[in-house]
Amino acid sequence: MALPRLIPRFPSPFRSSSSLCNITRSSPLTTAMISRPFSLSFSAGDQAASSSSKTDTLIELAKARRTIYKLGKSSPVPDSKIEDLVNAAVLNVPSSFNTQSTRLIVLLHREHERLWDIVIETFEGLVKAGTVPEQTWKNQTLPKLQGMRGAVGTILFYEDPAHIKPFSEKFALYKDHFQPWADHSNAMHQYFLWAGLESLGFGANLQHYNPLIDAPIAKQWDVPNEWRLVAQLVFGSPEGGPGEKAQKPLEDRVKIYGKL
Ligand SMILES: Cc1cc2nc3c(=O)[nH]c(=O)nc-3n(C[C@H](O)[C@H](O)[C@H](O)COP(=O)(O)O)c2cc1C
């Protein structure tokens, strides 16, 4: 295992050993402490200063989360830190009506490689059938998939509809909203983990090879057939930087009324 990088790409305090997620396992915290973890021992002044620095940290972390395609196999942390982070996502990310329908499968090392072998095998079938042109496969898709295989792990994001249906039946007025709300919550898990993996020293990128790969994955890892695969977050040691990112004007994207 590689040591954590000492010089982060961005100066993020989250890269230190005090990770976001230790709270779930090692600290004997009460529910009240967990629900207001930053307000316990501060006076009002301290609290304002503290919350402003926490906001700065949050913004730094949001800036540091980027799409990184060039990923390697050196892990900056033990696998238990990844597990803690994933558990923290599931325990702390909200869902509509607290439905908790998101399911995560974490594939590490050999299991991660098996996943990308399955994706490659699936595409080979498509090339044979003439659905994907040979040239595109050889020059673009295969190198990209081999790049994914060369990373440390993949998190598979699923939705379990069994936990949405009862709510759709009980709240008829909102019945058509539960699936999109479930997808919103699923996306919040994706964002939390994308930023969280960055905070641990990984780089990551988000992929959508579903539904092409749903069936062989379900077979390989015994995933319930009714679970719906939503996204795949690939992560590894960052071996390259993010690409250029154009920003549309802020004033077209944000309106504030009533600002003092
Ligand atoms: C909902 C969503 C879906 C995405 N799907 C893919 C994808 O299928 N493949 C991919 O390579 N990148 C995907 N991306 C990454 C975006 O292209 C990327 O986030 C965007 O260009 C901004 O760059 P940044 O992540 O470096 O900030 C997706 C991002 C989001 C938020």
The ligand as an SDF file (V2000), in Angstrom:
LIG
                    3D

 31 33  0  0  0  0  0  0  0  0999 V2000
  -24.7830   12.7710  -13.1630 C   0  0  0  0  0  0  0  0  0  0  0  0
  -23.4220   12.6620  -13.7950 C   0  0  0  0  0  0  0  0  0  0  0  0
  -23.2020   11.6870  -14.7530 C   0  0  0  0  0  0  0  0  0  0  0  0
  -21.9220   11.5170  -15.3070 C   0  0  0  0  0  0  0  0  0  0  0  0
  -21.6920   10.4810  -16.1610 N   0  0  0  0  0  0  0  0  0  0  0  0
  -20.4460   10.2650  -16.6240 C   0  0  0  0  0  0  0  0  0  0  0  0
  -20.1540    9.1200  -17.4420 C   0  0  0  0  0  0  0  0  0  0  0  0
  -21.0170    8.2860  -17.7020 O   0  0  0  0  0  0  0  0  0  0  0  0
  -18.8920    8.9740  -17.8990 N   0  0  0  0  0  0  0  0  0  0  0  0
  -17.8940    9.8600  -17.5940 C   0  0  0  0  0  0  0  0  0  0  0  0
  -16.7530    9.6630  -18.0420 O   0  0  0  0  0  0  0  0  0  0  0  0
  -18.1320   10.9530  -16.8060 N   0  0  0  0  0  0  0  0  0  0  0  0
  -19.3750   11.1650  -16.3230 C   0  0  0  0  0  0  0  0  0  0  0  0
  -19.6370   12.2410  -15.5070 N   0  0  0  0  0  0  0  0  0  0  0  0
  -18.5510   13.1930  -15.2040 C   0  0  0  0  0  0  0  0  0  0  0  0
  -18.7980   14.5740  -15.8370 C   0  0  0  0  0  0  0  0  0  0  0  0
  -18.5070   14.5310  -17.2020 O   0  0  0  0  0  0  0  0  0  0  0  0
  -17.9200   15.5710  -15.0800 C   0  0  0  0  0  0  0  0  0  0  0  0
  -18.2900   15.5560  -13.7290 O   0  0  0  0  0  0  0  0  0  0  0  0
  -18.0760   16.9950  -15.6250 C   0  0  0  0  0  0  0  0  0  0  0  0
  -17.5190   17.0850  -16.9100 O   0  0  0  0  0  0  0  0  0  0  0  0
  -17.4050   18.0170  -14.7290 C   0  0  0  0  0  0  0  0  0  0  0  0
  -16.0380   17.7110  -14.4950 O   0  0  0  0  0  0  0  0  0  0  0  0
  -15.4660   17.4680  -13.0320 P   0  0  0  0  0  0  0  0  0  0  0  0
  -16.0640   16.1800  -12.5140 O   0  0  0  0  0  0  0  0  0  0  0  0
  -13.9750   17.3560  -13.2040 O   0  0  0  0  0  0  0  0  0  0  0  0
  -15.8670   18.6250  -12.1680 O   0  0  0  0  0  0  0  0  0  0  0  0
  -20.8800   12.4060  -14.9400 C   0  0  0  0  0  0  0  0  0  0  0  0
  -21.1390   13.3880  -13.9810 C   0  0  0  0  0  0  0  0  0  0  0  0
  -22.3720   13.5100  -13.4060 C   0  0  0  0  0  0  0  0  0  0  0  0
  -22.5870   14.5510  -12.3350 C   0  0  0  0  0  0  0  0  0  0  0  0
  1  2  1  0
  2  3  1  0
  2 30  2  0
  3  4  2  0
  4  5  1  0
  4 28  1  0
  5  6  2  0
  6  7  1  0
  6 13  1  0
  7  8  2  0
  7  9  1  0
  9 10  1  0
 10 11  2  0
 10 12  1  0
 12 13  2  0
 13 14  1  0
 14 15  1  0
 14 28  1  0
 15 16  1  0
 16 17  1  0
 16 18  1  0
 18 19  1  0
 18 20  1  0
 20 21  1  0
 20 22  1  0
 22 23  1  0
 23 24  1  0
 24 25  2  0
 24 26  1  0
 24 27  1  0
 28 29  2  0
 29 30  1  0
 30 31  1  0
M  END
$$$$
